[in-house]
Amino acid sequence: LSYQFHAISHNATQWQCFVDPQREGIKRARLKACLRAVIERGMKQGKIDKWPTEVILAGHWTLVDLTSFCDFDKFKNQFDAVRQTLVSIKKPTWWHFEDSDYTKHKVRIVLRDSKILAPAKMRSLDALGKLLGVEKIKIPPDHSIKRMDMFKRDCPAEFRAYALRDAQITALYIKKV
């Protein structure tokens, strides 16, 4: 339904990026293209002044998050399977990017999963949000987690806020641990 990112730079500045494939006229996005967009947005907004040499990519149950990208089959073997998800453990993963000025950048990608790093009784994003003091946005009572497509259709602004908050909680938790 969407791809959302919450970025935190080395000096703690933060920014967000929301990609709606339907609005972009695509079925599924490429992860590498999304990461490039997040980095370039951070530069355009003055949050960072140069391309990073390392990106810590975080998700809450990364296996589910990553399979939604159309290039999943190209990068899945670059990460390690642990407790039914994907993370970086054994070897560094280096990706090559080309920015909008055609300059090449080599970036180390480190994959983290907030769900497996969370304490046993606090594995939900709601619990992690409470731990961080960042309240998870609730789905309205007339919608369901099982029909997020309808939530997005009926309440696009609320859906976007919900999705971006989930990304924010995940990023802040990974930064904390």
PEMONOR-V764246 format. One record per backbone hydrogen bond with DSSP energy under -0.5 kcal/mol. CO is the residue of the C=O (numbers start at 0). NH is the residue of the N-H. Records with the same first field share a line. If there is no record, write none. Layout:
CO=NH + NH
This chain:
2=18
4=16
6=14
8=11
12=8
14=6
16=4
17=19
18=2 + 20
19=23
20=24 + 25
21=24
28=69
29=33
30=34
31=35
32=36
33=37
34=38
35=39
36=40
37=41
38=42
39=43
40=44
41=46 + 47
42=45
52=107
54=56 + 109
55=57
56=111
58=60 + 113
60=63 + 64
61=65
62=66
63=67
64=67
65=68
68=71
70=73 + 74
71=74 + 75
74=77
75=78
79=81 + 86
81=84
84=81
86=79 + 88
91=93
92=94 + 108
94=96 + 106
96=104
98=101
102=98
104=96 + 106
106=94
107=54 + 109
108=92
109=56
110=87
111=58
112=116
113=117
118=121
123=127
124=128
125=129
126=130
127=131
128=132 + 133
132=134
139=142
143=146
144=147
146=149 + 150
147=151
148=152
149=153
150=154
154=158
155=159
156=160
157=161
158=162
159=163
160=164
161=165
162=166
163=167
164=168
165=169
166=170
167=171
168=172
169=173
170=174
171=175
172=176
